[in-house]
Amino acid sequence: MRITDGVKLSGLFLVIGITCAWMDGGIGNVIHLIKRLYVYHGLPKTSFYVLAYLATVAGLVSLYASRSALLRHLSYLISFLSISLFLSYKNINGYGYTFHDAQTALSNLFFAGEALRTFYPHCIWPVIIAFSFVSAVEIMHKTFLPKLNPAFALVALFSIFPVYGINERTQGGISLFPIMYEVPVLTYTAFFDAPPRVERREPSFDPCGQALAKHLIFIVDESIRGDMLSINGYEINTTPFWASVSEKARNFGVASSCTNCSSTTNTILVTGIDINQLPDTGYETLKQPSLFQYAQRAGYKTFFLDGPNSRGRPRDYLGESDIRAIDSYRCVKREYSGIENYRIDYKMIELVEEIINSQESSFIYMIKYGCHFSYENDYPHEYKHFSPTISEVEHIDLQSVLNSYYNALLWSVDGFFERLIPVLQDKDVLVIYTSDHGQSIEEYRTMPATHCLGKNAPGSQASVPFILFPMNERITTSLDEMTSDTFDHNYGKVSHFQIFPTLLVIMGYPPAEVSDRYGATIFDELPAERMFITGSLYGKGDFQVKKF
């Protein structure tokens, strides 16, 4: 190889290294990580990381300068997709594509089309940048780069192993490598990082008394901001029906969700894991008895009504032993193929009526479709009370986003209960209502991701409602007796972490044993401070405990 060829390849090495560092937050990020590694892990591990990083850049040089058109074009494709994906995520969440984001995306692939429709404006520049980068590399190859023997591509192949090893060992905690390596390796690591599937333990105690109601309906809504409901003091009238029945409802005000993401929240709601057990490095969320097991032991027939899921089977956080504890699983979006998204929740009202009328007792776990961003598909257009909405403006601004969300709340929350309550009126039913997480709407311009942020999530992503609705006088009287000493004190202090033990007490399990095993219920005096979790429940990659 001539000296001039070496200079050209060295120049390409520098260009790729600087460009990759810029795309991933700047050279300062890389330097900061190196310093942190040196302080906490010493020189050997720091040196290994630096050498691995340099090897990946050298690997990219070996591919981009290869004589083999097949290798080059394959590397261009991977580079284009990786850069487009990473920078799109960075536009949406503010930090890029991490292990947590990979896990979230892989477990919610049925929302891919909706996500693309919602966020495509934030993907345009990333795609342009990715295409420009690949085009520039190809122009350099055609004009002045030396043509390397395809055998040099082994550098690219072998440099994958340290990148994978570091990501696997740290579960994405150290993932700062060139994006063309980082994105595929993180995705691969997340895809094969399946938690162990184990049998759940049986409930360790039995009910000691009569359940509060023959039928329990636990409704977990989607993306409902507790502080944006007018029943909780919001200035915009988003819940007029709720206001008309407020004397019958037992509203605990704005609650804190346990996490800011659907799958992790439902995992905690179903298993009763306490915040003091997180991160769950021992996989207790997969071993503890589930809500369905306790419901069955209390004599309830168990039903799972799944609104947004279209796969035809329960989510990944439910294993085989969970499915055995569910007497009937209804995947509404799949069962009623072609149904409009905003009709899914209303269809579930029909299923609830069918269950209540045909069963002596039932526990219904309902996951609503709710209010997915961009909210315009979450309500019928004739139900538009607030305007202009996202679909009516040329350039989306905060007010149009809020108007679309208000309309979605009116339909999905207020309108839903206006239809549900008459169906259940005077029956032996207790409705327990919350949402999986909130929404960060005010930050739309700077942070379009409304929830599931693995890092630096605002408290609005954990702002949810918590309301109990007893449907007959007997249940109302009993519930008021149980909360007589604590209701006023606990208003605005409830957290998702209290819902599981509360449900067990409602099912007739002994309060003392429940509190000893699972923590406080809404029938106990609750502390003012509340926390929520972002990132992986298992402490992999991003994991933060945030004050609400």
N, C-alpha and C positions, 0 to 999 in steps of 0.2 A: 504493500500500500504506500502511495506517495505521501510526502509530508503535507501537500495541499489537501489531499483527501482526508488526512487526519484532522487538519484544521477545520474543514467543512463539517466533519462529523462531530467535532468538539463544539462547533457553533450550534449545530442542531441539538446536541445534548443540552447546552445552556438554554436555548430557546424553549425546548420542551420542559425542562426543569422549572424555569421561571413561569412559564404559562400555566403549568399544572399547579404550582404553588399559588399563583394569582387566582385561579378558579376556585381553589379550596380555602380561600380566606386570606391569602397573602403569605409571603416568605416569613413574616413575623410569627404566624401560626406554627410553622415548621420549627423555627428556632425556639419558640416557647415550649413546644413538646419535647424537643431535645434537652432543653434545660431541666424540665420536669422529670424526664426519664433519668437524667444524670443524678439529680438530687435524691430521688426515691429508689432508684434501681442500680445505680453505680455505672462505672465505665463499661464493663463488658456488654450489658444489655443495651446500653445507649449506642455503643459501637455497632452492635448487631443491627439495630434499627436503621442507623445511618447507612450502613453498607447495603441493607435490603432496599432502602429508598433509592440509593444511587443505582442499584442493580435494575430496579424497575424502569428507571429513566433510560439506562443503557439498553434494556430490553425493547423499549419503544423505538429507540434509534435503530436497533437491528431489524425491526419490522418495517419501519417507514422507509428505510434505505435499501430494503431487500430487492434483489433482482427478480424474485418471484412475484408475479402479479397477483397470484392467489393469496399469498401471505399478506401482501400489502392491502388488498381490498378487504380481506377478512378483518385485518387490524383497523382499517378505516371504519368498517361497519360497527365494530365493538366500540371504537372511540366515539363515533357519532352518537350512538345510543347512550353510552355512559355519560358523556358530557351533557347531552340534552336532558337526561333524567336528573342528574345531579344539580345542574343549574336551575332546572324547573322547580325542584324541591326547594332550592335555596331562595328562589323568588317567592315561594309560597310560605315556607316556614321560617325563613331567616337564617338557617344554618346549613342546610344541605341534606344529604341522604345518609342516614346512620343505620346501625343495626336495628334499632327500634323501628325506624321507618320501613325498613325491609320487612320486618316481621308483620307490621301493621298492614302493609300493602299485600303481602302474600296471604294473609288471613281474611282479606276483604276484597278478593279479586272480583267478586260479583258486583262491586261498586265501581269497577274500573271505567266503564263507559260513562257513568254519571260524573265521576271525578274529572274525566277528560273534558266533558262538556262544560263543567263548571270552571275549571282552571286553565283552559286552553289559552286565554290571553296571556297568562303568565309563562306559557311555554314557547311563545313565538320567538322571543329574543334568544333564549337558550338554544333553540333549533338553528337559528341563524348563526350564532357563535360557533356551534358544533360543526355546521356545514362549512363555515369559513375556515375553521382550523384544519379540517380534513382536506379541503381544497388547497389551502396554502402548503400543506405538507406534500401533496401530490405535485403541485407546481414546482416546489423545490426539488423533488425527486426527478422530475423531467428535465429541469434546466441545469442544475449544477451538482447535485449530490452524487457521490460515488455509488455504484451499484454493488451491494454486499452479497456475498455468497449466502444462500438460504440457510446454510448450516449455522450462521450466527444467530438465527432465530431461537436457537436453544437457550440463549441468554434470557430471552423473554419467557420461555417455558419454565426454566428452572427458577427464575425470580418470583414466579407465582407461589412457590412453596413457602418461603419465609413470610410472604404477605398473608397467606392463608393461615400459617402457623400462629402468627401474632394475633390475627383476628379471632381465631378459634380459641386461643388461650385466654384472651382478654374479653371474648364475646363482644367484639366491636368497640371495646373501650379505647384501643389504640388502632385507629383505622386511617390515619393520615398518610395516604400514599397517593400517587397519581390517580386521578379519577378513573382512568381506563382500567386500572387494576382494582381500585377501591370498590366501585359499584358492582362488578361481577362477583368479586370475592365476598362482599358483604351479603349479597343476595343468595349466593350459594351457601354460605355459613348459616344464614337465617332459615333457609329452606330445609336444611338437614338438622337444624337444632330442634328436633321434636322432643318435648318434655316426656319423661318416662310415663308409660301408661300402666297404672297400677289399680288394684281394686280398692275402692273406698272402704274405710272402716264403717262398721255399723254404728248407729246412734248409741251413745253410752248411757242414756237414761230414757225413761218412759214418761208419757204424759201422766199427770197426777190429778187432773180435773177436766171439766168440760171445756171445750174450745169456745172462744168468744162468738164464733159464727159458724154455721154449717158450710158456708161457701166463702172462701177467701180468694179475692182477685188481686194479685200483685201486678200492677201495671208499671212497666219500665219504659218510659217514653224516650224519644231520641232528640237530643240537642235542644232541650227546653231550658231557657234561662229563667231561673227562679225569680230574679230581681226585675224581669221584664214582664211579669204578670201583674195586672192591675190589682188583683186580690192581695198582692204583697206590697202595694203602695206605689206601683209604677204609674207615672202621670198619664200615659196613653192607655185608653180603655181596651185592653187586649182580652179581658175575660168578663164580659158583661153577664153571661149566664151564671158563671161561678158567683158573681156578686149577688144574684137573685136567690141563690141557695146557700149562701155563706153561713147561715145559722145552723144548717144541718151538717156542714162539713167541719172537720176538725183540722184546721190549717196550722201547720207548725212553722209557717214562714219560709224564708230562704234557707235551704239546707246546703250542706257541702257534699258534693259527690266524693267518692273514695278515690277515683282517678279521673283523668280527662279524656278517656278513650273507651269506646263501647265494650270491646272484648275484655279488657282488664276489669272494668267496672262490673260487668255481669259475672265474671269469675268470682269476685269478692262477694257479690250479693248472693250467689248460689252456694258458696262454701263457708261464709262467715269468718274468713281469715281476718285477724285483727291487725291494726296498723303496727302494733309492736312486734308482729311476726314477719314484717317486711323489711328488707327484701326476702322473699321466700326461697332461700337457697336449698331448703330441704324438701321442696315441692309439697308442702302441706296442703296447698290448694287442690292438689290432686288426690289427697289421701283422706282429708276430713270428711265426715258424713255431709251429704248435700241437703239442701232445703227440701228436695223432693223425697229423700229418704225419711226425713223427719215428718214430712206431711203424710207419707204412707203409713208410718208407724202410728200417727195420730188418727188414722182411720179415713183420711181423705183419699179420694181418687185424684190422681195428678194429671194435669194437662199443661202442655207447653204450646202456646200460640205464638208462632214466629212470623213477624210481619215482613221485615226487609230482606230476609234471607231467601235466596232463590235456588239454593243448591239441593233442597229436598231432604236434607239431614241436619241435625243440630250442629252448632258451631264447634270449632276445634277444642274449645275449653271444656267440652263435655265428652267424657269417655264412655266406654261400653257399660260400666257399672252405673253411670248416670242415666243412660238411656233405659236401662232395665227398671229404674225407679220412676220413669215417666210412663204412665199408662196410655197416654195418647199424645202424639206429637203432630201438629198441623203446621205445615209450611205454606202459608197463605199465598205468597207471591207465586209459588210454583203450582200449588193446587188449583189456583184460579188464574191460569196463564193468560196474559194479555190485560189483566186488570190494571187500571191506572194507579200510579203510586199513591195518589191522594185518596183512593177508595179503599186501600188495604185495611186501614184501621177501622173503617166503618163496616167492612165485611167481618172483621173480628167481633164486632158487637153482635152480629147474627150468630156467630159460633158460641159466644158467651151465653146468649139466651138459650140456645140449644142445649148447652151443658147444664145450666142451672135448672132447666125444666126436666131434664132426664136423669139427673143424679141426686142421690140423697145428700151427699156432701162432696165437695170438690175443692181442690187447690189449683188455681189457674195462674200460671206464670206467663204474662203477656209482654212480648217485646214489640212495641209499636214502631211503625214506619217513621212517624213524627215529622221533624223539620230538618231535612238535609239541605245544606247549602247547595245551590244558590237560592233555595226556597221557592222558586217560581213553579216547580213541579209538585209542590206540596199542598196545593189548594186549587180548586177549579177557578178559572178566570172570572166566572160570573160572581165569585165570592170575594172579589177585590174591593175592599173597603178603604184601603190606604193607597194613595197614589202621589207621585209617579213611582212605579216599581222598576226593578232591574230591566225588565223586558221593554219598558217604555222610554228609556233614556238612551241617548247615543253614547254617552260616557258614564259609566257606573260611578256613582258617588255614595257617600255614607248614607244620605237620606233615602236614596232609592233602595239600598240594601236593607235598611231598617224597615221601610214600608213593606217590602216583600216579606220580611220576617214577621212583622205584625199580622199580615194577612194569613201567613202560615200558622201563627199561634191561634188566631181566631178560628180557623178551620180545624186544625189538628188537636188543639187542647179544648178550647171552649165549645166549639161545635160538636166535637166528639162526645164530651160529657153531656151536652144538651140532648144528644141522641141516646146515650147509655143509661143515664139516671132513670128515665121513665121505664126502661126495660127491667130495672132491678128494684124499683120502688116497692117498699113494704115487704121485701123478701129477706130471708135470713142470710144476708150478704154483707160482707165488709170489704170495701175497696181500699187498697193501699196504693198510693200513686207517687211516683217520683220520675226522674229522668236519669239517663245514664251519665250525662255530663252537660255542661252549659255550652256557651258560644262566646268567642272573643270577636265581637262585631265592630266595636268602635275602632279597633286596630286594623280594620280591613285594608287600608291603603298601604300600611307598612308591613303587615303580616296577614296575608289572605287566609292562612290556615286557621280555621275557626276552632279546632280542637285537636287532641292527640299530639300536641307538641311534646317532644321528648325533653326539650330544654327550655328553660325560661318561660314557662306557661303562665299567663296572667290568671288571677283568681276567677275571672269571669268564666273561664273554661270549666270551673267546678261549681258554678252557681246553679242550683237546681231547686225545684219545688219538693215539698213533702206534705202530703195531705191524706188524711183518713176520711172515708165517707161511709158511715154506718147507715144501712138502708132500712132499718126498722127501729122502733122505739126501744125494744129490749137491748139491742146491741149498743144503741146510743147511750142508754143509762149505764150499762156496764162499763163502757169505754170511759165515760165521764168520771165514774167512780175510780177507775184505775189511774186516771191522769189528774185527779182533783188536786193533788198536792204538788204537782210538777208542771202542769201545762203552761202556766204563765212564765215560770222560770225558764222552761225549755224552748219557748218561742224564739226562733231565730238561732238556735244552738244545735240543731240536729245534724248529724252526719250519717252518711251511708253506712258507716261502720256499726251503727246502732240498729239497723233495719233487720238483719238476720236474727239477733237475739230477741228483738221485739216480736217478730213473727212467731218464734218458738213459744213465747209466753202466750201469745194470742191463740196458738194451737192447743194450749193446755199444759205445756211443759212447766215444771216447777221453776219459778222466777229465780230463786237463790242458786240453784244448780246451773241455770242458763247463764246468769251473770258471772258466776265463778268460772265457767268454761269459755264464754264468748264475749264477756264485757257488758257494759251498761246498756240498758234499753231506754226507750223514751219514757218509761214509767219511773226511771231514776232521775235524780238531779244531774244535769249534764254540765260539763265545764264549758266556759266560753270559747276557749281556743280550739280550733279545728284545723286539721291537716289533710292534704290530699297528695296522691302519688302521681308522678309522671314517669313515663318510660316503662321498662320491663318490670313486671312483678318479681321476677327471679333475679334481679340485680345485674342483668346482662346489658352491656352497653350503657345506654342512658338510664339512670335511675335517680330521681330526686324526690325528696319529701318537701312539700311546699306548704307554707302557712296560708290558710284561706282568709 
